Amino acid sequence: MSVSLMPQRPPFVTFEQRAVEDRNASIKIGGMVMRDEDFVIVMQPGSKDTVEKRALDWLAQIERAAANGTFPADWATHFRRRYETWNEGHECAAELGMPIREWPSLSKAQAENVLAAGCRTVEDVAAANEQILHRIGMGARELQQKARNYLASRDANKAAEEITALKATLDDRDARISSLEQRLAALETKKRA
């Protein structure tokens, strides 16, 4: 059985604060001294395995990797912003992509099945490999096609909205140019007289 690779999707990350022993301070006073430390929990789409690291160390690591081109820079920026938002006591921004529970095409049961398979966004379902589709279960291929169609439709709607906005901007610019041309012609006529 061959393993197909998924298109690259960002990992899911959550942050949490833990009490860890400050070993040097504990030795110094001869008793337990604890301090707060921020951790990141990283899980790849379609996986249940997690990696836990000190948040600032992990962020520095991925930012270095982004600087040398081995990690997507927009992901590193997104994760840094998520950490800063979380650190300020605010709710973290959503994952990169549309959250499964907000996708109107799924029933609650389907959403839970997809989440249990390790996919948190519609983009993850669209990019799912055979192993993940198998974990999603019955109807997974249809869900994947629905996800792809939904994303294509959303992207087309977004492009149409951008074109409409650009057209409005150009129409406004044309109107201002026309007005300025009329004022300039009036000034030139007045100057000749």
Backbone bond lengths (Angstrom), bond angles and torsions (degrees), N, CA, C in turn:
res aa  C-N    CA-C-N  psi(-1)  N-CA   C-N-CA  omega(-1)  CA-C   N-CA-C  phi
1 M - - - 1.461 - - 1.522 108.71 -
2 S 1.315 117.29 123.59 1.458 120.20 179.69 1.523 109.85 -87.45
3 V 1.313 113.97 150.55 1.463 120.27 179.97 1.513 107.66 -103.33
4 S 1.324 116.70 122.17 1.455 119.48 177.44 1.525 109.04 -92.18
5 L 1.291 114.35 144.87 1.459 119.42 -178.93 1.518 109.84 -92.28
6 M 1.331 114.85 141.53 1.460 120.25 175.98 1.524 108.90 -80.19
7 P 1.327 116.92 149.35 1.462 117.93 169.33 1.527 108.05 -58.16
8 Q 1.290 115.67 149.89 1.465 119.48 -174.21 1.524 111.39 -64.24
9 R 1.321 115.18 125.82 1.464 123.87 177.54 1.522 107.43 -126.68
10 P 1.330 117.17 149.21 1.469 118.83 -179.38 1.526 111.32 -68.38
11 P 1.325 116.57 149.03 1.459 119.10 175.97 1.524 110.23 -71.46
12 F 1.328 115.92 162.34 1.455 121.49 173.52 1.518 106.68 -88.98
13 V 1.313 116.52 132.82 1.454 119.19 179.08 1.523 110.28 -128.49
14 T 1.305 115.18 142.96 1.457 121.83 171.21 1.517 106.60 -132.78
15 F 1.305 114.61 152.13 1.464 120.56 179.41 1.516 109.10 -115.85
16 E 1.309 115.42 147.39 1.464 120.06 174.53 1.518 108.93 -151.72
17 Q 1.310 114.01 154.51 1.458 120.05 178.25 1.520 108.16 -103.02
18 R 1.331 115.60 134.98 1.462 121.28 -179.86 1.517 109.32 -127.75
19 A 1.319 114.72 152.35 1.463 120.59 173.39 1.524 107.02 -87.95
20 V 1.327 115.86 121.29 1.466 120.81 177.91 1.522 108.96 -123.96
21 E 1.305 115.18 153.08 1.467 119.34 -178.92 1.524 109.89 -73.63
22 D 1.328 114.60 133.81 1.458 121.06 170.94 1.523 105.15 -90.16
23 R 1.318 115.90 92.38 1.463 121.48 -170.51 1.523 112.54 -57.12
24 N 1.324 117.75 -45.27 1.471 120.14 -179.13 1.524 111.34 -62.04
25 A 1.322 117.14 -43.59 1.470 120.62 179.00 1.521 110.32 -66.37
26 S 1.324 117.46 -37.39 1.466 120.77 178.33 1.516 110.97 -62.90
27 I 1.314 116.71 -44.92 1.471 120.73 179.04 1.522 110.03 -64.07
28 K 1.314 115.73 -40.96 1.469 120.97 -176.76 1.526 111.67 -61.54
29 I 1.332 117.99 -42.50 1.468 119.32 -177.22 1.530 112.88 -97.56
30 G 1.332 116.33 -7.52 1.454 119.04 179.54 1.524 113.48 75.94
31 G 1.285 117.45 24.24 1.468 122.46 178.56 1.515 109.35 -154.58
32 M 1.319 116.42 171.00 1.465 121.62 -176.89 1.530 110.63 -73.27
33 V 1.337 115.41 127.00 1.460 122.35 174.29 1.523 107.19 -122.84
34 M 1.312 116.30 123.23 1.459 121.88 -178.67 1.531 109.65 -107.66
35 R 1.316 115.51 153.25 1.466 121.62 174.43 1.515 108.14 -141.31
36 D 1.336 116.28 157.77 1.460 121.36 178.44 1.523 109.41 -81.19
37 E 1.312 115.15 138.87 1.467 121.01 178.31 1.525 107.66 -138.56
38 D 1.335 116.18 133.92 1.460 121.57 178.63 1.523 109.74 -86.15
39 F 1.334 115.56 133.37 1.458 121.78 178.28 1.518 109.85 -122.00
40 V 1.320 115.50 154.16 1.449 122.67 173.34 1.523 107.88 -115.39
41 I 1.319 115.58 138.75 1.461 121.59 174.35 1.521 105.84 -112.78
42 V 1.335 116.73 120.36 1.459 123.08 -173.98 1.528 108.96 -113.87
43 M 1.333 115.87 129.71 1.461 120.98 177.55 1.522 108.75 -133.60
44 Q 1.316 116.56 128.53 1.459 121.33 178.52 1.532 109.56 -73.61
45 P 1.337 118.33 145.99 1.466 120.18 176.66 1.528 110.43 -56.30
46 G 1.310 115.90 137.10 1.448 120.99 178.85 1.515 114.52 82.26
47 S 1.323 117.26 3.55 1.460 121.27 -178.16 1.520 109.56 -118.80
48 K 1.317 115.05 158.24 1.458 120.19 173.24 1.521 110.09 -109.65
49 D 1.333 116.50 -6.37 1.460 121.97 179.80 1.522 109.64 -78.63
50 T 1.313 115.90 142.69 1.459 120.40 179.00 1.524 110.02 -125.10
51 V 1.306 114.47 157.13 1.452 123.39 172.60 1.511 106.03 -121.55
52 E 1.321 117.13 132.39 1.458 121.50 179.69 1.515 109.28 -118.09
53 K 1.323 115.22 130.29 1.466 121.45 -179.32 1.514 109.53 -141.45
54 R 1.312 115.59 164.01 1.463 119.97 171.24 1.527 107.04 -64.68
55 A 1.323 115.61 129.80 1.462 121.00 -170.72 1.528 112.86 -58.18
56 L 1.322 117.34 -49.18 1.462 119.16 -176.08 1.522 111.66 -66.23
57 D 1.341 117.22 -35.92 1.466 120.21 176.95 1.525 110.36 -64.15
58 W 1.343 116.67 -44.41 1.453 121.44 -179.18 1.526 110.74 -64.71
59 L 1.330 117.11 -44.41 1.465 120.01 179.81 1.529 110.57 -61.97
60 A 1.328 117.04 -42.34 1.470 120.22 178.23 1.526 110.32 -62.86
61 Q 1.332 116.80 -39.77 1.463 121.87 179.95 1.530 111.00 -63.12
62 I 1.333 117.79 -47.36 1.466 118.80 -178.18 1.529 111.38 -72.56
63 E 1.326 117.85 -29.47 1.464 119.81 176.99 1.526 110.69 -68.96
64 R 1.343 117.17 -37.40 1.471 120.15 174.42 1.532 109.61 -64.42
65 A 1.340 116.48 -43.21 1.462 120.88 179.53 1.531 110.45 -63.66
66 A 1.329 117.49 -38.01 1.470 121.07 177.66 1.524 110.27 -66.18
67 A 1.333 116.53 -38.65 1.465 120.55 -179.95 1.525 111.61 -64.56
68 N 1.347 116.95 -33.07 1.466 117.88 179.29 1.529 112.78 -98.09
69 G 1.351 116.83 8.86 1.449 121.28 171.67 1.519 116.69 85.16
70 T 1.335 118.28 11.03 1.465 119.70 -179.59 1.525 113.21 -100.51
71 F 1.325 117.50 2.91 1.464 123.18 177.13 1.519 106.18 -144.62
72 P 1.331 118.99 135.74 1.467 120.04 -178.22 1.540 112.24 -59.76
73 A 1.315 115.45 125.38 1.466 121.13 -176.74 1.525 112.41 -61.55
74 D 1.347 117.64 -37.45 1.469 119.06 -179.69 1.527 110.97 -67.05
75 W 1.321 118.59 -30.24 1.461 120.87 176.27 1.521 109.72 -68.67
76 A 1.342 116.59 -44.48 1.471 120.24 -179.90 1.524 110.20 -60.60
77 T 1.323 117.12 -42.73 1.465 121.63 178.51 1.527 110.30 -63.42
78 H 1.333 116.06 -44.62 1.471 121.06 179.05 1.528 110.63 -59.58
79 F 1.329 117.93 -46.20 1.463 120.86 -177.96 1.529 111.60 -67.84
80 R 1.323 117.37 -35.57 1.470 120.48 177.00 1.532 108.94 -64.19
81 R 1.337 117.22 -44.81 1.469 120.39 178.68 1.521 111.34 -63.71
82 R 1.325 117.05 -40.07 1.477 120.66 177.68 1.519 110.04 -61.19
83 Y 1.327 116.73 -43.39 1.467 120.30 -179.98 1.523 110.14 -63.58
84 E 1.322 116.83 -46.50 1.467 119.91 -179.23 1.523 111.11 -62.06
85 T 1.322 117.09 -41.39 1.462 121.34 177.74 1.524 110.14 -62.39
86 W 1.320 116.68 -47.18 1.468 121.72 178.61 1.529 110.17 -61.79
87 N 1.320 116.89 -43.10 1.467 121.89 -177.11 1.530 111.56 -65.47
88 E 1.322 117.11 -28.08 1.468 121.54 177.15 1.526 111.82 -80.78
89 G 1.332 116.27 -0.99 1.450 120.18 177.34 1.508 114.32 89.69
90 H 1.314 116.59 11.51 1.455 120.84 179.62 1.521 109.74 -97.47
91 E 1.324 115.30 162.36 1.458 120.27 176.25 1.519 108.37 -68.37
92 C 1.322 116.16 138.57 1.466 121.22 -179.33 1.518 110.86 -66.69
93 A 1.315 114.23 148.73 1.459 120.02 174.01 1.520 109.07 -64.58
94 A 1.300 115.37 159.52 1.462 120.77 -178.95 1.523 111.10 -65.75
95 E 1.321 114.84 169.26 1.459 121.10 174.47 1.521 108.39 -61.45
96 L 1.319 115.58 165.37 1.453 119.93 173.87 1.523 107.24 -73.88
97 G 1.295 116.44 103.79 1.455 121.72 -177.34 1.517 110.59 129.41
98 M 1.327 115.44 179.75 1.463 120.79 -178.78 1.529 109.31 -88.76
99 P 1.328 117.42 121.23 1.464 119.91 179.78 1.527 112.29 -59.15
100 I 1.326 115.10 140.59 1.473 121.94 -178.52 1.523 111.64 -53.97
101 R 1.328 117.71 -43.38 1.470 120.19 -175.85 1.529 112.66 -67.65
102 E 1.326 117.93 -14.94 1.464 121.16 178.23 1.523 112.41 -95.49
103 W 1.318 116.93 -2.72 1.464 121.23 -178.25 1.523 108.51 -81.12
104 P 1.326 118.26 113.86 1.466 120.53 -174.46 1.523 114.44 -67.68
105 S 1.321 118.53 -14.82 1.463 121.25 -177.43 1.523 113.78 -75.65
106 L 1.319 118.15 -12.24 1.466 120.95 -175.21 1.517 112.63 -104.83
107 S 1.325 114.27 143.58 1.466 118.98 169.04 1.527 107.26 -78.26
108 K 1.305 117.87 168.84 1.469 120.82 178.68 1.523 110.68 -61.20
109 A 1.330 117.11 -40.94 1.465 120.54 -179.72 1.524 110.82 -64.36
110 Q 1.338 117.26 -43.77 1.457 120.23 178.28 1.528 110.59 -61.91
111 A 1.330 116.53 -42.95 1.461 120.08 179.39 1.527 110.72 -59.57
112 E 1.318 117.23 -42.69 1.466 120.51 -179.93 1.527 111.00 -66.25
113 N 1.342 117.47 -38.31 1.465 120.84 176.82 1.525 110.98 -62.82
114 V 1.320 116.41 -43.19 1.465 121.10 179.94 1.529 109.72 -65.40
115 L 1.323 117.05 -44.42 1.470 120.43 178.67 1.528 111.10 -62.87
116 A 1.329 116.64 -40.08 1.464 120.61 179.16 1.530 111.26 -64.49
117 A 1.328 116.84 -27.16 1.466 121.00 178.25 1.530 111.46 -80.56
118 G 1.332 116.96 -3.10 1.468 120.34 176.82 1.508 114.77 93.29
119 C 1.324 118.34 16.79 1.463 121.79 176.67 1.524 107.94 -107.94
120 R 1.314 116.52 125.12 1.463 120.11 -178.62 1.513 113.61 -107.89
121 T 1.322 116.63 -14.17 1.461 119.32 -177.92 1.527 110.62 -129.04
122 V 1.329 115.72 160.58 1.456 121.49 176.61 1.530 108.97 -60.99
123 E 1.330 116.38 -37.43 1.460 120.92 179.48 1.525 111.04 -61.85
124 D 1.334 117.24 -35.52 1.466 120.47 177.64 1.520 111.12 -65.50
125 V 1.328 117.13 -40.15 1.465 120.75 178.72 1.529 109.43 -65.47
126 A 1.329 116.48 -43.48 1.468 120.17 -179.92 1.524 111.36 -61.32
127 A 1.328 117.67 -32.55 1.462 122.47 -177.08 1.526 113.42 -96.66
128 A 1.316 118.41 2.19 1.469 121.92 -173.70 1.522 112.30 -60.02
129 N 1.342 114.73 141.66 1.461 120.50 175.98 1.531 109.35 -90.80
130 E 1.324 116.68 -178.61 1.468 121.60 -176.16 1.524 112.67 -59.67
131 Q 1.317 117.13 -40.77 1.474 120.14 -178.89 1.523 111.23 -61.95
132 I 1.302 116.33 -42.70 1.470 120.11 -179.45 1.523 110.31 -69.97
133 L 1.322 116.91 -41.22 1.463 119.84 177.70 1.530 110.12 -59.98
134 H 1.316 116.36 -39.14 1.462 120.38 177.87 1.536 110.37 -62.49
135 R 1.328 117.29 -41.88 1.472 120.85 179.19 1.523 111.87 -67.31
136 I 1.325 117.57 -33.27 1.472 120.24 177.25 1.521 109.41 -64.18
137 G 1.334 116.50 -39.78 1.456 120.20 175.42 1.519 113.63 98.87
138 M 1.332 114.48 -155.98 1.466 121.68 -175.94 1.528 111.23 -52.89
139 G 1.315 114.29 134.17 1.454 119.71 176.54 1.514 114.19 80.58
140 A 1.330 117.64 9.42 1.465 120.42 -176.24 1.521 112.43 -63.22
141 R 1.333 116.38 -41.31 1.474 118.73 -179.67 1.525 111.36 -64.49
142 E 1.325 116.44 -37.78 1.461 119.92 177.62 1.527 110.19 -66.23
143 L 1.325 115.87 -39.97 1.472 119.21 176.83 1.521 110.81 -63.41
144 Q 1.332 115.51 -40.27 1.457 118.74 178.96 1.530 110.24 -62.58
145 Q 1.324 117.19 -43.45 1.459 120.00 179.11 1.530 110.76 -65.45
146 K 1.338 116.93 -39.93 1.467 120.63 175.93 1.527 110.34 -59.80
147 A 1.339 116.01 -41.98 1.470 120.16 179.73 1.522 110.27 -63.14
148 R 1.314 116.68 -45.26 1.470 120.26 179.32 1.525 111.06 -62.64
149 N 1.339 116.32 -43.49 1.474 120.05 178.85 1.524 111.04 -64.62
150 Y 1.321 116.00 -42.46 1.463 120.53 -179.88 1.530 110.46 -60.61
151 L 1.339 116.33 -46.66 1.467 120.14 -179.12 1.529 111.25 -65.18
152 A 1.329 116.96 -39.78 1.470 120.13 178.40 1.525 110.06 -64.16
153 S 1.334 116.45 -42.65 1.461 121.28 178.81 1.524 110.98 -64.31
154 R 1.324 115.91 -44.60 1.468 120.73 179.88 1.521 110.13 -62.32
155 D 1.341 116.34 -42.77 1.460 120.22 179.60 1.523 111.00 -65.18
156 A 1.340 117.02 -38.43 1.466 120.69 178.10 1.532 110.15 -65.74
157 N 1.344 116.73 -41.86 1.468 120.13 178.16 1.526 110.71 -63.89
158 K 1.329 115.81 -40.93 1.465 120.06 179.09 1.526 110.07 -63.19
159 A 1.333 116.64 -41.92 1.465 120.41 178.68 1.524 110.63 -64.11
160 A 1.331 117.10 -40.98 1.468 120.67 178.71 1.526 110.70 -63.76
161 E 1.340 116.73 -40.89 1.468 120.20 177.51 1.523 110.80 -63.72
162 E 1.333 116.98 -40.62 1.461 120.44 178.99 1.521 110.84 -65.36
163 I 1.328 117.13 -39.93 1.466 120.91 178.31 1.528 110.25 -64.54
164 T 1.325 117.28 -42.21 1.467 121.35 178.36 1.529 110.39 -62.40
165 A 1.331 116.80 -43.03 1.463 120.64 179.03 1.527 110.91 -64.61
166 L 1.329 116.94 -41.53 1.466 120.21 178.05 1.524 111.10 -64.43
167 K 1.331 116.80 -40.19 1.464 120.73 178.35 1.530 110.29 -62.40
168 A 1.331 116.95 -42.79 1.464 120.34 178.61 1.529 110.57 -62.77
169 T 1.318 116.58 -40.87 1.471 120.91 178.05 1.520 110.80 -63.01
170 L 1.335 116.23 -44.46 1.469 119.95 179.07 1.527 111.43 -65.57
171 D 1.337 117.71 -40.90 1.467 120.83 177.68 1.525 110.39 -61.12
172 D 1.331 116.60 -42.46 1.461 121.25 178.21 1.531 110.14 -62.97
173 R 1.328 115.74 -44.71 1.467 120.27 179.29 1.524 110.49 -62.42
174 D 1.345 117.27 -43.25 1.473 120.88 178.50 1.522 111.05 -60.68
175 A 1.333 116.52 -41.12 1.467 120.34 179.03 1.528 110.81 -64.18
176 R 1.332 116.86 -42.12 1.471 119.45 178.71 1.519 111.42 -66.35
177 I 1.339 117.64 -40.14 1.464 121.12 178.20 1.522 109.95 -62.91
178 S 1.327 116.33 -44.33 1.464 120.46 179.06 1.528 110.62 -60.78
179 S 1.328 116.13 -43.72 1.462 120.42 179.08 1.532 110.66 -62.48
180 L 1.333 116.59 -43.01 1.469 120.40 179.41 1.532 110.84 -66.13
181 E 1.331 116.96 -38.73 1.463 120.17 178.16 1.525 110.42 -63.14
182 Q 1.345 117.11 -41.07 1.464 120.96 179.22 1.530 110.34 -65.10
183 R 1.332 116.17 -42.10 1.472 119.45 178.95 1.518 110.89 -65.52
184 L 1.327 117.49 -40.28 1.462 122.02 178.48 1.521 110.68 -64.11
185 A 1.319 117.28 -43.57 1.473 121.14 178.43 1.523 110.35 -62.72
186 A 1.348 116.74 -39.68 1.467 120.07 178.48 1.525 110.38 -65.18
187 L 1.320 116.88 -41.52 1.469 120.14 178.52 1.528 111.62 -64.84
188 E 1.338 116.78 -40.74 1.472 120.13 179.13 1.523 110.00 -66.09
189 T 1.330 117.76 -39.73 1.468 121.27 177.85 1.517 109.71 -63.89
190 K 1.319 117.65 -43.21 1.461 122.65 179.38 1.515 110.76 -65.18
191 K 1.337 117.79 -37.13 1.461 122.39 -177.93 1.528 109.90 -69.15
192 R 1.357 118.24 -36.96 1.466 121.92 179.12 1.522 111.44 -69.90
193 A 1.310 116.64 -27.13 1.462 119.70 -174.60 1.503 113.18 -80.63
